[in-house]
Amino acid sequence: MGRVKARKTVKFLGLVVIIASFFVLSGYWGSSVVIALPPPEDTPEEILRAQIIIEARSPIDGRFLTAAEYIQLQAQLQEVPPPKLDPKIREQIFLLRLRKTLFQFFPFLNF
């Protein structure tokens, strides 16, 4: 009779230890969610999206620009500069691209 009572006691203590460790670990797990939240002084994204941007950064060197300077810079960047290559070199590049395209459609040609 003593052995049966001892086994029941050991099983009960094991169950108590498992349940207690479960509660302790679940308490730590809940605190990690709190750490993942942003700090309270951080501005929410919804508010940032609604703000009007009056300053910008230059895509060239990263310095701050006003809105008017930024628009002027964007217009300058969109203008296409005149070609600076020699016409013979441009023709050679065109022929090489044409040759490459023809090889894709007719790989058996050898010219």
C-alpha angles and dihedrals in degrees: 000000000000093000094054091049091048092051092050090050092050091048091048093049090048090052091049091051092049093049093046092050089048092055093046093050093045089054090056091046092056092051092056089063090056091052090054093061117100118255115271093243091059113108113238117247093238091062092045091053092054094052120102112236112226097167130054139179124242112250089215105053105358098242120144117266134185119242093260093049090048092053091049091050092049090051091050092049093051094055111099112232116229115265113268099189124106110257091238091056091047089052092050091051090049091051092048091051090048090050091050091051092049091050089055091057098034108029092166093065114100111196 
